[in-house]
Amino acid sequence: MSNPTPPIKAPDRRHTAGALDIRNIIGALLGVYGVILLVMGIFGDPEDDKTGDVNANLWAGLALIIVSVVFIAWARLRPIGVPERSSEESAD
């Protein structure tokens, strides 16, 4: 008695999410806001009397840029795999 072999499926084709990965979008937004705050911290009025002698814009901008770099590095080092749809599946 022979065992019937299951049908062979084509390998699952995958590609990365790329620029549409939410981590890239969040990283880009945080980076833009971080650069704006950094520029304001360097060239703007620090208003030390309101923040207790701390340049809040400068430090918040640096923190946002660091978090932005972490998000973008995370997306590059661990990309999300998105399965490709074949033309047969699209017709269904």
C-alpha positions as CSV (number, residue, x, y, z in Angstrom):
1,M,0.0,0.0,0.0
2,S,1.5,3.3,-1.1
3,N,1.0,6.6,0.7
4,P,-0.3,9.3,-1.5
5,T,1.9,12.3,-1.4
6,P,0.3,15.7,-0.8
7,P,0.4,18.2,-3.6
8,I,3.4,20.3,-3.8
9,K,2.7,24.0,-3.1
10,A,4.8,26.8,-4.7
11,P,7.1,28.5,-2.2
12,D,5.6,31.4,-0.4
13,R,7.1,34.5,-2.1
14,R,7.6,37.4,0.2
15,H,9.0,41.0,-0.1
16,T,9.7,43.6,2.5
17,A,7.3,46.4,3.4
18,G,10.0,49.0,2.6
19,A,9.0,52.7,2.8
20,L,5.4,51.7,3.9
21,D,6.6,50.1,7.1
22,I,5.0,52.0,9.9
23,R,8.4,52.1,11.7
24,N,9.9,54.1,8.9
25,I,7.0,56.6,8.9
26,I,7.1,57.0,12.7
27,G,10.9,57.4,12.5
28,A,10.7,60.0,9.8
29,L,8.1,62.1,11.7
30,L,10.0,61.9,14.9
31,G,13.2,62.9,13.0
32,V,11.5,65.9,11.4
33,Y,10.1,67.1,14.8
34,G,13.5,66.4,16.4
35,V,15.4,68.5,13.8
36,I,12.9,71.4,14.2
37,L,13.3,71.3,18.0
38,L,17.1,71.0,17.8
39,V,17.3,74.1,15.5
40,M,15.0,76.0,17.8
41,G,17.1,75.0,20.8
42,I,20.3,76.2,19.1
43,F,19.1,79.4,17.5
44,G,15.8,80.3,19.3
45,D,15.3,81.9,22.7
46,P,16.0,79.2,25.3
47,E,13.6,80.8,27.9
48,D,15.6,79.4,30.7
49,D,13.4,81.1,33.3
50,K,10.4,78.8,32.3
51,T,12.4,75.6,32.2
52,G,14.7,75.9,35.2
53,D,17.9,76.8,33.3
54,V,17.5,73.8,30.9
55,N,17.3,74.3,27.2
56,A,14.2,72.1,26.8
57,N,14.0,72.4,23.0
58,L,17.6,71.3,22.5
59,W,17.3,68.2,24.8
60,A,13.9,67.2,23.5
61,G,15.1,67.6,19.9
62,L,18.2,65.4,20.6
63,A,16.0,62.7,22.3
64,L,13.6,62.7,19.3
65,I,16.4,62.3,16.8
66,I,17.9,59.4,18.8
67,V,14.5,57.7,19.0
68,S,14.0,58.3,15.2
69,V,17.4,56.6,14.5
70,V,16.4,53.7,16.6
71,F,13.0,53.2,14.8
72,I,14.7,53.4,11.4
73,A,17.5,51.1,12.4
74,W,14.9,48.6,13.7
75,A,13.1,48.7,10.4
76,R,16.3,48.1,8.4
77,L,17.7,45.4,10.7
78,R,14.4,43.5,11.1
79,P,12.3,44.1,8.0
80,I,8.6,42.9,7.8
81,G,7.9,40.3,5.2
82,V,4.8,40.8,3.2
83,P,3.5,37.8,1.2
84,E,3.1,38.4,-2.6
85,R,-0.3,37.7,-4.1
86,S,-0.2,35.6,-7.2
87,S,-2.4,36.4,-10.2
88,E,-4.5,33.2,-9.3
89,E,-5.3,34.6,-5.9
90,S,-6.1,38.0,-7.2
91,A,-8.8,36.6,-9.5
92,D,-10.6,35.0,-6.6
